[in-house]
Amino acid sequence: MVAGEAYLHRYLAEFDFRYNRRAALKISDAERAEDLLRNARDKRLTYRRIGEASYA
């Protein structure tokens, strides 16, 4: 598996988030930012060294 494939679900989730909260839905940039921060609360981003990731 190519490394980029391991993150495909994250890329798709980001575009899904953007599409569903676009200006056509009358959601302002401030509301979009608040949504993002609310959903990121209490989440922790961790990093692994190259070779530690397991691609199942």
C-alpha positions in Angstrom: 0.0 0.0 0.0 1.3 3.4 -0.9 1.6 5.8 2.1 -0.9 8.2 0.6 -3.5 5.5 0.4 -3.4 5.0 4.2 -4.7 8.6 4.5 -7.3 8.6 1.7 -10.2 8.4 4.2 -8.9 11.5 5.9 -8.6 13.4 2.6 -12.1 12.4 1.7 -13.5 13.3 5.1 -11.9 16.8 4.7 -13.6 17.3 1.3 -16.9 16.0 2.6 -16.6 18.5 5.5 -15.9 21.4 3.1 -18.7 20.4 0.7 -21.3 20.0 3.3 -20.5 23.4 4.9 -20.1 25.4 1.8 -21.4 29.0 1.4 -24.4 27.8 -0.6 -25.8 26.4 2.6 -25.6 29.8 4.2 -22.9 28.8 6.7 -20.4 31.6 7.4 -16.7 31.1 7.7 -17.0 31.9 11.4 -19.6 29.1 11.9 -17.5 26.7 9.8 -14.4 27.5 12.0 -16.5 27.0 15.2 -17.7 23.7 13.9 -14.2 22.6 13.2 -12.9 23.6 16.6 -15.8 22.1 18.4 -15.2 18.7 16.6 -11.5 18.9 17.3 -11.8 19.5 21.0 -10.3 16.8 23.2 -8.7 15.1 20.2 -5.0 14.4 20.2 -2.8 14.2 17.1 0.0 11.7 17.4 2.9 11.0 15.1 4.8 7.8 14.5 8.3 7.4 13.2 8.7 6.0 9.7 8.4 2.3 9.8 6.2 2.2 12.9 3.0 2.6 11.1 1.1 -0.7 10.5 -0.7 -0.8 7.2 -3.2 -3.6 7.6 
